[in-house]
């Protein structure tokens, strides 16, 4: 298993600003991901955070809007840029530790006003 | 498009009752995970099933993966208020050209167990 922490746990931000979310894992992991869970919805993969190279984004998500850093095997950041109310969601960091097992952080609850 | 359909969407029962939650798809998955999520928290992994027909037990929870690896069920025996939460199934789509780690999630079953 893996212990994942995220900062901040929640934030209220104004339209047009940016927020950077941090994800820290208690062990080195190769595969780290960022998901979004919109209100009342299920989880959607935003991107895979690759260590030492650019993140791989899923359809519908772009680097300019969601820049990601992965400086080492235990840490990643996701920035939500130029926010609008539609970005209000829970953002979740996730890691895969084995062939199949995937674990999630506690999430960052973002509200954009 | 791969979809995972969960049913029922909502379930409210009394303590001590049994229940079953279903997760169905027209696609085959290499593995399927079940998670429980409580308000304000991230999903917590309960179990991973990999082999068709596999049955796994976690105390009062029994998980089954369909023979064709397209469906799964979660059965809770003698439910307790502590079982309350959102139950999510998620299938691994990487063997279909999806990104590794791109779990396809169902919409979840919101379970409420009343004392």
Interface residues (C-beta under 8 A of the other chain):
Chain A: X1 X4 X31 X33 X41 X42 X43 X44 X45 X48 X56 X58 X92 X94 X96 X99 X100 X101 X102 X103 X104 X105 X106 X107 X109
Chain B: X30 X31 X33 X35 X40 X41 X42 X43 X44 X45 X48 X50 X88 X90 X92 X99 X100 X101 X102 X103 X105 X106 X107 X108
